[in-house]
């Protein structure tokens, strides 16, 4: 995008609604700008000649501003924004509240505001924003109590209070920022725009965010994915629980997407997720300063056995591993360490170690090619000065390509070395686990950076035939389609058992004759949901019995529900469930992220064990494959307990074809293939069979798609 | 026990090995005692007349000491301890290292030390201990750099370095202790002794521990359970991961029990487990000072919407719930709060709130009977002074029976109110999640306190017959028994299908004739492990085919492995697997905790999904029942997917009978009933059937049990 450069680096900032009244927001913003901003601050208010000793202009048209910060009362905000547009100001920060967050009228006002922004091509932040900051120019265009310190983190937040709280903490802890934006209601600019901009900003080392919702899910995923290849993104997404989502919704009016969707989407987007403020800044701190580890293997150097054990536990908890040293390393340690020292990982330099011994051990393990990262872990002793140890760690860091974290376990004596280390980008905590966690974040980001994103899976399909199958929904009251829509799957190349829906015993016999072996017969009726319960399903029907079974099924349906619409009887090839594994592939449409694919093993695994996995469609081949690999029951697909492994490629392909189908047709609101029977590799034969399908279609969307074509 | 009173509250403490040499441990201990101890410090060293200006005696027999702290070199430690015993000193703290932690010789020396303690009835701490502290008398009998502040926490640690680190931190954070003990190698006194003592100590509010292992598991469980009814116990148990356990073992020589056993045992013992130093002290802090909540329902009062959402998420994460207010509460809030405030939970008093409004809202929600606990959550604003807010919270706390936690989100401005609140026992953090977590700890402890412990399940059993069945292990090379040991289960009243092991076709036919319906026939041979693979199992054999099948099975076994010992063929009643649910009940013997029971659903659930649960035996009825309820697949037992529920009482009883069996016979090293088929309620018939069993027996233990009888 690039057009946000002016927003964060303007020459002239106007405050529309600047005032000398001490308790007013317009006073706070003006005063904050005047305090530190390198450029010009222009108060705009027809009622004053000057505000805070700065000449005031009557209207924005007189300000020649690059950015307008709007703080006027809600009733005149829209006029003020229009005046900005007319005056040629392209960047507007709307601090005034009282829009979408206040109910129906507010939503309408917010829509008009967005329309104006569109009309004049405005980069508009807010409304209901605390404002923005950019430290290179000292610009603090917020009404918050404090300006940010300079640094490499760019920070967006959907909560203004969160910005205030974080800055208060950050300033006291020496944590600095490049840009800060309080997103407010995100009527125009949203998280995607800032991720996009900061991704290209050389001065932004790490992007951090507090988000309660994501506006355009798909666009966010694609933008974040591209950005994360160079710039780490760490975010707290709150409203994870249903109570939390409800709280977020009542507080910002954000429509809650499902947590499953956010979880999948943020992962697909390469966003590192934090769940607390500590986690957010622990991650951001180390990502902004330390090299990425080549391997997951961590070396621990400590003077304290017990804490060394805690750190070792933390290595396992964090999904890292304890490095195995080469014999050269253990020999070198044995030579340089005293008796009683542990020369294996975790290295125990023992309680009487001085800083030199610590340093020696640290340098030795870091020179081992098996070591990807190191933790220095010290308890207070008579022989260790924490300040000196901190300096030694700093020295060693300068000579290594591996990341290092430090844990200095103590009270006030750790304060100074901790500050010094953290300023140099070396995480320093009390708790061994926290040090290890920060190293794990580096490994996580390395994996994100190493990802190779493939194009979404794409196949030759018969889209028209699929559309045709979907239009039968116009004949249904409940927008639902069942097995009569198997055509749809067939049109997208998803293998279904041979079969047809027939409306006479004769036709049933003809179809059965064309199918090898016995058949399955099912009543087809949109009004009868639980077919098995009324004896509406016959399994293993021999050709000779097909005609009678047809009559029997129809009779059962009539007896059960005389007024039921009966579309016929499905005569279907029998799929050998004994050799196969029943799986479920499903989709439901998330308000933020669109089609969310689900995969799991059929029956109890999804229903009782909740062993499922999700991805936002469209998915690439590696993404579809990962779905089949990451469920806990995956070993059953790979042939656990002496069974033949199923043909996973066929399952992966089915997921890909379904992904294409639901992406092509936004009218499909929900769809489940249940079961998709995954079969062992069969040369030439079916390797996965969609035995049944249920879907919900939105007829209006379907019609509008038709008219789009 | 009570006998540790003198250890922690002596009149006279002797330092055996006191010395004026400044870098020596004997100097540090003497100097620490002289600095703060209210009682008398007596240096013992024949080489000096005085140490640190204090008269020195030649031997412990001249010291009239209640406690002797032994710091002499390893070579003369045992003599020194013997002299203590002879002199009538009953409490000895051995700081000298070089025992069990150093290898085989050290282990022997440590055994002699334990023998001496036994001979003279010594309360012995260590060896390899940092020492002990007790703040009421100011006694600091350690060589650490700092004495503890007074407080209500009593602290034991298996790592001396951990004590040093924690004290350094605690002193700077105003956290105080009653007693502190560095456990060292625990040759005599171990965690159980201190839990027992502190449980009866009126000045100990909370017991906290850092443990790498537990010496006598069963005794610990029973003692901790009793103690935890009045005094909360919070512990870090490190060495949770296999790498961590290995590190712990190499550092202290502690034999690692399995993490599953520790997890089950600490839970059964009512110990609250912490995984980091923060968690340990967050939990200890609130448990020592705040009332327990009546319900899990939390009210949140905040001036910041976003952080309110984070706190709401945390409520769900912590297993608590968001309180639903009565209409009286929402009405009262509506009357007292401005427009725009959220009068539902989380209560948003909005950004312009002052301290009075916060206080008003807090008092209102606390007067609601639905509210069990409250979180006050504030971001910095122009209208909130954190010091005043802290004082308001303190005031409100004085008038309520509900616990309160505070989150003041900011930097330096939070320091003073935070210290003030924490000193008064009100947790105060930056992160909303951490505040909620501390409230969750209170709820966890309330649940522990409310537990009603039942006696272990006990049934009339035929112990002699069981012993008889076990002795057949003497005929086995591998100490394993299989289906031929079904007698054992029968002797303990565990229902098994009708059947017998026979050694002729004629006998096979006779047995089959006495069984209703078809039978299952299996080859019985300790040498053939995978019977099914060689066709050694025949299912659904009709009476007429029994004799032929017998011959066939024997032939197959002979062909497969001519030299195999064949004990015969088992002829067994067929259990209807279609109606039942296959479960597994197993046991293996943990080095620390003894018999560890396992329960899970058969096949994939245990093998692939690892859906299992554990308890240390013997178990009570509620414990056995909880095992059947807490596995993820439990719904399958309760009749998921349209099946009949199984008779859970029968499963619970089987677990109880197995618990009794493995408790009665320590010789049983491992035992699996797989499958135990859980069946729907059958009036008079079997409700659970143990179809197969495998066990490993230690013949030596069995023999020694025999000789004990």
Interface residues (C-beta under 8 A of the other chain):
Chain A: X23 X28 X102 X145 X157 X158 X159 X160 X161 X162 X164 X165 X166 X168 X169 X170 X171 X172 X173 X210 X212 X236 X238 X239 X240 X241 X242 X243 X244 X246 X247 X248 X250 X251 X252 X275 X276 X277 X278 X303 X304 X305 X306 X307 X308 X309 X310 X312 X313 X315 X316 X317 X321 X322 X340 X342 X344 X346 X348 X351 X379 X380 X381 X382 X409 X410 X411 X412 X413 X430 X431 X432 X433 X434 X603 X604 X607 X608 X609 X610 X611 X632 X633 X635 X636 X640 X641
Chain B: X23 X28 X102 X145 X157 X158 X159 X160 X161 X162 X164 X165 X166 X168 X169 X170 X171 X172 X173 X210 X212 X236 X238 X239 X240 X241 X242 X243 X244 X246 X247 X248 X250 X251 X252 X275 X276 X277 X278 X303 X304 X305 X306 X307 X308 X309 X310 X312 X313 X315 X316 X317 X321 X322 X340 X342 X344 X346 X348 X351 X379 X380 X381 X382 X409 X410 X411 X412 X413 X430 X431 X432 X433 X434 X603 X604 X607 X608 X609 X610 X611 X632 X633 X635 X636 X640 X641
